[in-house]
Amino acid sequence: MQQAYAAGPPHLAVASVTVIDPVVAVAIGVLLLGEASGASPWLVLAQVAAAALAVGSVIVLSRTAAELEGRPPPRTSAVLLSPCVGTGSR
């Protein structure tokens, strides 16, 4: 989380964590626990589309915020993955 705050403004860190946490939780539930074994293909497609929309929105938010503040856009991977990367200091 600290790396997310260091990589960009606080509102981007909060937005990325808000998106990444549920996506990771669903991935763990589906892949490791078999939670969606009875889900219809349409439901799975709708959920994947919603997750893609949420991730895409955070990417657009990060680029728009950078443009409004007059700085170069952050690397997408740094903004989206920094909350998930280790807890050590830089």
ABEGO torsion letter per residue (X at the ends): XAAAAAABBAAAAAAAAAAAAAAAAAAAAAAAAGAAAABBAAAAAAAAAAAAAAAAAAAAAAAAAAAAAGBBBBBAAAAAAAAABEABBX
